[in-house]
Amino acid sequence: MDHQALTTILFLSVVALTLAITIWASRNTKSAADYYAGGRSFSGVQNGLAIGGDYMSAASFLGISGAIAIYGYDGFLYSIGFLVAWLVALLLVAEMLRNSGKFTMADQLAYRMRQRPVRTAAATSTVVVSIFYLLAQMVGAGALVALLLGVDSQAVKNLVILGVGVLMIFYVTVGGMKGTTWVQIVKAVLLMAGSALIVVMVLAKFDFNLSELLGSAAQAYGERPDNKGASSFLEPGLQYGADLTSKLNFLSLGLALVLGTAGLPHILIRFYTVPTSRDARKSVLWAIGLIGVFYLFTLVLGFGAAALLKGDDFAPVKESKGNLASPLLAEAVGGGSGSTGGAILLAVIAAVAFATILAVVAGLTLASSTSVAHDLYNNVLRKGKATEKEELRMTRIAAGTIGLIAIILAIPAQNLNIAFLVALAFAVAASANLPSIVYNMFWRRFNTRGAVWSIYGGLLSAITLVFFSPVVSGQLNADGTNAALFPESVDFSWFPLENPGLVSIPLGFFFGWLGTVTSKEPSAEECFTELEVRALTVAGAEQAVDH
């Protein structure tokens, strides 16, 4: 069989599998609880797999391995940050959020705050963070399918982004949380199996000697033009640490990664799909184990790509900002370009990566559209009087609208590394969502103004700093080509850091404190006590009691 036809058939088979799962799950989705929280019917193990499937996104599989292949030691810092972030999620939010909420992050805040301003702010933040994250997944999809089809046409990549948008809208509107969860479980299994296969094949080429792999990667880096010497590939400083700005960039990145997970809306809603708080804890523990092993895989994938993709074979990795490192590595260990083994492995890994993208975009779209319908439409506009049928209809409309916005914004963002795009989403989540969640669960005096100021203050500061950063304008690659969203002739950047977390996260906490201490709102200490009991003991967790 022609190699192109083989890769296409394997690729479409995975897409067909996810569509079949979604249609099957839709038959069991009858109520709002089914649609938003999967009927709270998933076990801790199942939800842990789904969380892993949600979290191990295209940024992890494509972006991080690519960052390691290009920057060596500094690229691996992404893996460390993403993994450590789960400790914050486990210790701070998993169990308490499951006990004190119902469908969205805003449920937990609105329990002791005034409904309309808090829900409006939380829904706005959820949509913005989700769209930032969606951009990364769609950029990865465009690069993947263009590689599979053997074309480098911008029009083809744009069509792929459009296709991903249509698919994610289908998953959400038809399958809801049940369909999305099962797609994520299947995708997690496929991703771990596919990654393990490539890792074993890479290590086999070096007699399962990790030291030899690292040495070969460093040597290959030393043979590339315009490098800083082979030894620098395995040492800190290739991407960060050269000057004060890059050191601050690293601190900002680390802070965003470690704190961002606990504020990601598509991760937070996963805690509502389990029946008990014990299952919520078990979910996170299973997710940590799964994700920990996977990020160890990225070490082998990244350094394997650096060691085995040499000369002209490495050029597409660099041109794609590292996004094609894993698929091209799979092709190389399978026998190389033009071989049947290479074509099969390339198709398998690309299909798994595409399934990864589809699962994550479905989770993101579900989180944001749920917040729009449940928080904005029902509780703000309709003042809680909308029927389940009306709310679910609005969720589907919101999913289509958010999908369209993501498609429009993803097309100009295709020249950015997707791990970096996700780091921006983490920074916005940590700036806007995390401060209000932490204050609400642990600060008795926290009130409505503090919550609103915290969310809007963190959100606007993060977006403003990103807009005026080198990411949007004025940044060039080492070879002089444009590395920003806007053309190189446009430069309005004044904020020197690529990631805003170092400034915007403290600002989010500051605005929450300032809004609280300057407000004359009556104390809601009784509500805080009820929330504290509910969060710690699960008493009344199934009731949506709002004060």
ZAMARGU-4260 file (C-alpha; in steps of 0.2 Angstrom, whole numbers, plus 5000, padded with zeros to 4 digits):
<rodrens>
0) 5000/5000/5000 | 5006/5018/4996 | 5013/5025/5012 | 5003/5041/5011 | 4987/5030/5010
5) 4992/5020/5024 | 4996/5035/5036 | 4979/5043/5031 | 4969/5027/5034 | 4977/5024/5052
10) 4974/5043/5055 | 4956/5043/5050 | 4953/5027/5060 | 4957/5035/5077 | 4946/5050/5072
15) 4932/5038/5068 | 4934/5029/5085 | 4933/5046/5095 | 4917/5050/5085 | 4909/5033/5088
20) 4913/5035/5107 | 4905/5052/5107 | 4889/5046/5098 | 4888/5031/5110 | 4890/5042/5126
25) 4876/5054/5120 | 4863/5040/5122 | 4866/5040/5141 | 4866/5059/5143 | 4849/5064/5149
30) 4850/5077/5162 | 4861/5093/5166 | 4871/5083/5179 | 4874/5070/5165 | 4879/5083/5152
35) 4890/5094/5164 | 4897/5081/5176 | 4895/5064/5168 | 4881/5060/5181 | 4895/5060/5194
40) 4897/5041/5189 | 4916/5039/5185 | 4927/5030/5197 | 4943/5038/5204 | 4954/5027/5192
45) 4943/5032/5177 | 4943/5050/5181 | 4962/5049/5184 | 4965/5043/5167 | 4953/5056/5160
50) 4963/5070/5169 | 4979/5063/5162 | 4971/5063/5145 | 4965/5081/5148 | 4982/5087/5154
55) 4994/5077/5143 | 4990/5089/5128 | 4998/5092/5112 | 5009/5104/5121 | 5016/5090/5132
60) 5018/5077/5118 | 5023/5089/5104 | 5029/5105/5112 | 5039/5099/5126 | 5048/5085/5117
65) 5052/5099/5103 | 5058/5111/5116 | 5070/5098/5123 | 5076/5093/5106 | 5081/5111/5102
70) 5086/5118/5119 | 5091/5102/5129 | 5092/5104/5148 | 5082/5120/5147 | 5068/5112/5137
75) 5066/5099/5151 | 5061/5112/5163 | 5044/5112/5155 | 5041/5094/5160 | 5046/5098/5178
80) 5035/5112/5180 | 5020/5104/5173 | 5022/5089/5184 | 5026/5098/5200 | 5010/5108/5197
85) 4999/5093/5202 | 5005/5094/5220 | 4997/5111/5221 | 4981/5104/5213 | 4981/5090/5225
90) 4985/5099/5241 | 4975/5115/5238 | 4960/5112/5227 | 4955/5094/5222 | 4945/5088/5237
95) 4939/5104/5243 | 4933/5110/5226 | 4924/5093/5224 | 4915/5095/5240 | 4910/5114/5238
100) 4905/5115/5220 | 4892/5108/5208 | 4896/5111/5190 | 4909/5126/5188 | 4922/5135/5197
105) 4909/5150/5200 | 4898/5138/5210 | 4911/5137/5224 | 4914/5156/5224 | 4895/5161/5223
110) 4892/5150/5238 | 4897/5165/5250 | 4897/5179/5237 | 4884/5190/5227 | 4879/5179/5212
115) 4879/5191/5197 | 4896/5200/5198 | 4906/5184/5204 | 4898/5172/5191 | 4901/5185/5177
120) 4919/5187/5182 | 4922/5169/5183 | 4914/5165/5167 | 4924/5178/5158 | 4940/5171/5165
125) 4935/5153/5160 | 4932/5158/5142 | 4948/5168/5140 | 4959/5154/5148 | 4951/5141/5138
130) 4953/5150/5121 | 4972/5153/5125 | 4974/5134/5128 | 4963/5130/5112 | 4975/5140/5102
135) 4990/5128/5106 | 4980/5113/5102 | 4974/5119/5085 | 4992/5125/5080 | 4998/5108/5084
140) 4984/5100/5074 | 4988/5111/5059 | 5007/5106/5059 | 5003/5087/5062 | 4991/5085/5047
145) 5002/5095/5036 | 5016/5083/5040 | 5005/5068/5037 | 4999/5074/5020 | 5017/5079/5015
150) 5012/5097/5011 | 5018/5114/5018 | 5003/5124/5012 | 4996/5137/5024 | 4979/5134/5016
155) 4980/5116/5021 | 4985/5120/5039 | 4970/5133/5040 | 4958/5120/5034 | 4964/5108/5047
160) 4962/5121/5061 | 4944/5123/5054 | 4941/5104/5054 | 4947/5103/5072 | 4935/5117/5077
165) 4921/5108/5069 | 4925/5091/5078 | 4927/5099/5095 | 4910/5107/5093 | 4903/5090/5089
170) 4910/5082/5104 | 4904/5095/5116 | 4886/5097/5108 | 4883/5079/5106 | 4893/5069/5119
175) 4894/5081/5134 | 4905/5077/5149 | 4902/5058/5147 | 4907/5058/5129 | 4922/5069/5132
180) 4928/5059/5147 | 4928/5042/5138 | 4937/5050/5123 | 4950/5057/5136 | 4952/5039/5144
185) 4954/5031/5127 | 4966/5044/5121 | 4976/5043/5138 | 4979/5024/5135 | 4983/5027/5116
190) 4996/5041/5121 | 5004/5031/5134 | 5006/5015/5123 | 5012/5025/5108 | 5024/5035/5118
195) 5031/5019/5127 | 5033/5011/5111 | 5044/5025/5104 | 5054/5027/5120 | 5058/5008/5120
200) 5063/5009/5101 | 5074/5025/5104 | 5083/5017/5120 | 5086/5001/5110 | 5096/5011/5098
205) 5108/5016/5112 | 5108/4999/5121 | 5096/5006/5134 | 5109/5017/5141 | 5102/5034/5145
210) 5119/5041/5147 | 5124/5036/5129 | 5108/5044/5123 | 5112/5060/5131 | 5130/5060/5125
215) 5124/5057/5107 | 5111/5071/5108 | 5124/5083/5114 | 5136/5078/5101 | 5123/5080/5087
220) 5119/5097/5094 | 5138/5102/5093 | 5138/5098/5075 | 5123/5110/5071 | 5128/5126/5064
225) 5128/5142/5075 | 5128/5132/5091 | 5135/5136/5108 | 5145/5120/5110 | 5140/5102/5113
230) 5142/5103/5132 | 5130/5117/5133 | 5116/5106/5127 | 5116/5096/5144 | 5118/5112/5155
235) 5107/5125/5160 | 5107/5142/5151 | 5104/5137/5133 | 5087/5146/5133 | 5087/5154/5150
240) 5100/5162/5160 | 5110/5171/5147 | 5105/5188/5155 | 5094/5195/5168 | 5079/5196/5157
245) 5080/5177/5152 | 5083/5173/5171 | 5067/5182/5175 | 5058/5174/5160 | 5062/5157/5168
250) 5056/5162/5185 | 5040/5168/5177 | 5038/5152/5167 | 5041/5141/5182 | 5028/5151/5193
255) 5015/5150/5179 | 5017/5131/5177 | 5017/5127/5195 | 5002/5137/5200 | 4992/5137/5184
260) 4986/5119/5184 | 4975/5123/5200 | 4967/5137/5190 | 4963/5128/5174 | 4944/5127/5171
265) 4945/5111/5161 | 4955/5103/5175 | 4944/5110/5189 | 4927/5103/5182 | 4935/5086/5181
270) 4933/5085/5200 | 4914/5086/5199 | 4913/5070/5189 | 4917/5058/5203 | 4904/5053/5217
275) 4915/5056/5232 | 4929/5067/5238 | 4939/5051/5241 | 4937/5048/5222 | 4943/5066/5219
280) 4959/5062/5229 | 4961/5045/5220 | 4959/5054/5203 | 4973/5066/5207 | 4985/5052/5213
285) 4982/5042/5198 | 4984/5057/5187 | 5000/5061/5195 | 5007/5043/5192 | 5002/5043/5174
290) 5008/5061/5170 | 5024/5058/5180 | 5029/5043/5169 | 5023/5052/5153 | 5035/5067/5157
295) 5049/5055/5159 | 5045/5049/5142 | 5047/5067/5135 | 5065/5066/5141 | 5069/5052/5130
300) 5058/5058/5115 | 5066/5075/5116 | 5084/5070/5117 | 5081/5055/5105 | 5075/5068/5092
305) 5091/5078/5095 | 5102/5063/5093 | 5094/5054/5079 | 5087/5068/5068 | 5103/5075/5061
310) 5107/5088/5047 | 5093/5090/5035 | 5081/5078/5045 | 5082/5091/5060 | 5078/5106/5049
315) 5059/5103/5050 | 5060/5102/5069 | 5068/5119/5070 | 5056/5126/5057 | 5041/5120/5067
320) 5047/5128/5083 | 5050/5110/5089 | 5032/5104/5086 | 5036/5090/5074 | 5050/5082/5084
325) 5040/5067/5091 | 5032/5062/5074 | 5048/5064/5065 | 5057/5054/5078 | 5044/5040/5076
330) 5047/5040/5058 | 5066/5039/5060 | 5065/5024/5073 | 5053/5015/5061 | 5065/5015/5047
335) 5066/5032/5041 | 5057/5042/5028 | 5050/5032/5013 | 5050/5015/5023 | 5034/5006/5028
340) 5039/5005/5046 | 5043/5023/5046 | 5026/5027/5038 | 5016/5016/5050 | 5025/5023/5066
345) 5023/5041/5059 | 5004/5038/5056 | 5002/5030/5073 | 5010/5044/5083 | 5002/5057/5073
350) 4985/5049/5075 | 4988/5048/5094 | 4993/5066/5095 | 4978/5071/5085 | 4967/5061/5096
355) 4976/5070/5111 | 4971/5087/5103 | 4953/5082/5100 | 4951/5076/5118 | 4959/5092/5125
360) 4949/5104/5114 | 4933/5095/5119 | 4937/5097/5137 | 4941/5115/5135 | 4926/5119/5125
365) 4915/5110/5137 | 4922/5119/5152 | 4920/5136/5144 | 4903/5133/5136 | 4896/5126/5153
370) 4902/5142/5162 | 4893/5153/5149 | 4877/5143/5150 | 4877/5139/5169 | 4884/5155/5176
375) 4881/5169/5164 | 4865/5163/5155 | 4855/5154/5169 | 4862/5163/5185 | 4865/5180/5179
380) 4853/5184/5165 | 4839/5172/5169 | 4842/5174/5188 | 4842/5155/5190 | 4825/5152/5182
385) 4831/5144/5166 | 4825/5126/5164 | 4838/5112/5161 | 4833/5111/5143 | 4836/5130/5140
390) 4852/5129/5149 | 4859/5114/5139 | 4853/5123/5123 | 4863/5138/5128 | 4878/5127/5131
395) 4878/5121/5114 | 4876/5138/5106 | 4891/5144/5117 | 4902/5129/5111 | 4899/5134/5093
400) 4903/5152/5097 | 4919/5148/5107 | 4925/5136/5093 | 4923/5149/5080 | 4933/5162/5090
405) 4947/5149/5093 | 4948/5145/5075 | 4950/5163/5070 | 4963/5167/5083 | 4973/5150/5080
410) 4977/5154/5061 | 4989/5169/5065 | 4997/5160/5080 | 5004/5145/5070 | 5022/5151/5071
415) 5023/5149/5090 | 5029/5134/5100 | 5013/5126/5107 | 5021/5122/5124 | 5024/5141/5125
420) 5006/5145/5121 | 5000/5133/5134 | 5012/5141/5147 | 5003/5158/5143 | 4986/5150/5147
425) 4994/5143/5163 | 4999/5161/5167 | 4982/5168/5164 | 4974/5154/5174 | 4986/5157/5189
430) 4983/5175/5188 | 4964/5176/5187 | 4957/5160/5194 | 4969/5153/5208 | 4969/5169/5219
435) 4950/5169/5221 | 4949/5150/5224 | 4963/5151/5237 | 4956/5166/5246 | 4938/5159/5245
440) 4943/5143/5254 | 4955/5150/5266 | 4951/5168/5270 | 4936/5171/5281 | 4935/5190/5277
445) 4936/5187/5258 | 4921/5195/5250 | 4912/5199/5233 | 4923/5214/5228 | 4939/5205/5232
450) 4933/5190/5221 | 4929/5202/5207 | 4944/5212/5208 | 4955/5197/5210 | 4948/5189/5194
455) 4947/5204/5183 | 4964/5211/5190 | 4974/5196/5187 | 4965/5193/5170 | 4968/5210/5163
460) 4986/5212/5169 | 4991/5195/5162 | 4983/5199/5145 | 4989/5217/5144 | 5007/5211/5148
465) 5006/5197/5135 | 5000/5210/5122 | 5014/5222/5125 | 5027/5207/5126 | 5040/5201/5113
470) 5027/5187/5110 | 5016/5199/5100 | 5028/5211/5092 | 5046/5215/5090 | 5054/5197/5093
475) 5066/5190/5080 | 5074/5172/5079 | 5092/5170/5080 | 5093/5169/5061 | 5084/5186/5060
480) 5066/5179/5055 | 5051/5185/5064 | 5046/5176/5080 | 5031/5186/5085 | 5013/5187/5080
485) 5014/5204/5072 | 5025/5207/5056 | 5043/5212/5061 | 5040/5230/5055 | 5028/5232/5069
490) 5035/5234/5087 | 5025/5240/5102 | 5033/5229/5115 | 5038/5237/5131 | 5036/5222/5143
495) 5052/5212/5142 | 5046/5195/5148 | 5038/5182/5137 | 5028/5175/5151 | 5018/5187/5162
500) 5016/5176/5177 | 5030/5184/5188 | 5020/5200/5188 | 5002/5196/5185 | 5000/5182/5198
505) 5006/5193/5212 | 4994/5206/5205 | 4980/5194/5205 | 4982/5190/5224 | 4985/5209/5227
510) 4969/5215/5219 | 4960/5201/5229 | 4967/5208/5245 | 4964/5226/5240 | 4946/5224/5235
515) 4942/5214/5251 | 4950/5227/5263 | 4942/5242/5254 | 4924/5235/5254 | 4911/5239/5266
520) 4901/5223/5262 | 4894/5215/5278 | 4904/5200/5284 | 4899/5183/5278 | 4908/5173/5291
525) 4893/5162/5294 | 4893/5157/5275 | 4912/5154/5276 | 4909/5143/5291 | 4896/5133/5281
530) 4908/5132/5266 | 4922/5127/5276 | 4912/5112/5284 | 4905/5108/5267 | 4923/5108/5259
535) 4931/5098/5273 | 4917/5085/5277 | 4907/5084/5261 | 4891/5088/5271 | 4878/5096/5259
540) 4890/5094/5244 | 4876/5089/5232 | 4865/5105/5236 | 4868/5121/5227 | 4864/5133/5241
545) 4869/5151/5237 | 4869/5165/5249
</rodrens>
